Amino acid sequence: IAGCRVLNGTINRNDRVHVIRDQKILNQYPIASLKREKDDVKEVREGMECGILLSGFNDIKEGDLLEAFRINEVKRTLDSSS
């Protein structure tokens, strides 16, 4: 579990995370666990500290940056106004 501080925005349990080391994205991973203190949480807000466990990656090093993001699927529609 990586000890983290949220620098801006929020991190949600269902987000994916880019692991950035030396200004290079290593890969993206789903969040396996998101904790505040010892409690599992769904969201952590800006300025708060948390613990993040990534699914399929356990080589977190001090100084790594974790960038959370969300993929939203949007249903396509036809615009009939033209």
N, C-alpha and C positions, 0 to 999 in steps of 0.2 A: 504494500500500500504506500503510495506516494503522498507525503504531506505537502499540501498546496495552499496558496492564498489566491482567491479570485481577484484579479486585477481590475477587470471591468465586465459588466454584464452579469449573466447568471449561468450556472452550469446545471443542466437537468440530467437526471439519471438515464434518460433515453438518448442523450447526445452521443456523438462520436467525437473522438479526440485525435488531433494531429500531434505527434510527438516531435518537437523541434529541438535539435541539438546543433550547436555551432551554426545557427541560422539556416539549417537545412532540415526539411521535413523528412523524418525517417520513415514514417508510415502513418496510417490511421487505424484506430482501434475502437471497438465499442467499450463503454464503461461497464465493468462487471459489478462494481460496488462503489457507492458514494456515501460517505459518512461525515457526520458532525459529532465531535466527541466520540462516543461509542455507539451512537444511534445511526441506523440507516435512514437516509433522507432522500427525497425526490428532487430537491433543488437546493443549491447554495448560491447566495447572492454576493454581489460585489463587496469586497473588503473582508469577507469571512474566510476563515481557515477551514480546510476539510481534508479528508483522506480519500484518495481515488485509487481504485484497483482497476487496471485495464485488462480486458480479456485478450490473451495471447501475447502479452508483453510484460516482462518483469525486470527489464534492464534500465529502470529510471535512474538517472544520475543527478546529483546536485547541479543546479543551473539549467536543467532541461526546462523547456517551456511546453506546457500542454495547452493547446488551442481547441476549445470545445466548439462544435458546430452541429447544426441540425439539418437534416435533409427533409424538406417538405414536398410531398407529392401533390401536384395540382392537376385536377381533372381538366382536360382540354375541352373547350366548347367552341361551337361554330358561331361566329358573329353574323346574325341575319340582317343587320342594319345596312349592309352594302348593296 
